[in-house]
Amino acid sequence: VYAHFPINATITNGGGTVELRNFLGEKRVRIVNMLPGVKVEKSAGTKDEIVVTGTDIDLTSRSAALIRQSCLVKDKDIRK
């Protein structure tokens, strides 16, 4: 699926917002705001990886969960 629809993740607001484009070929831009005290950045060493950092483990894990929930496949057969 990735070869046909490469997902573009753009980090804005100084690491406070992630914009996900071209998820499964959709034109809609998915915007995920990070919780207070949490920053997101692209990994320097690894391609296609974003790093979520923060001092509070609960807020950091909730922000990572928000990114994951925004990319859930709904109303489609995920096996194909």
C-alpha positions, -999 to +999 in steps of 0.1 A: +000+000+000+029+024+008+043+021-028+010+033-042+002+060-016+033+074+000+021+092+032+036+127+037+040+139+073+047+176+077+057+190+111+045+225+118+042+249+148+077+241+159+069+205+165+035+211+180+014+198+150+016+170+125-001+172+092-006+138+074-013+140+037-021+114+010-032+087+035-046+059+012-048+084-016-072+107+003-072+145-005-081+153+031-053+166+053-053+150+088-041+175+114-030+162+148-022+187+175+003+175+202-007+179+238+011+206+259+048+198+266+051+173+237+072+179+206+074+158+175+103+158+150+116+138+121+143+112+128+176+123+115+191+088+111+161+068+099+139+076+069+101+074+074+102+078+112+089+105+135+100+109+171+076+121+198+093+135+229+082+151+261+088+152+298+054+136+309+050+100+298+012+102+298+010+132+276+037+118+253+020+084+249-014+101+244+000+123+216+015+092+199-019+075+203-036+105+186-013+101+156-021+064+154-058+069+157-059+095+129-045+068+106-068+040+113-083+024+082-121+024+085-148+009+062-122-010+042-109-045+041-074-041+056-063-075+041-062-062+006 
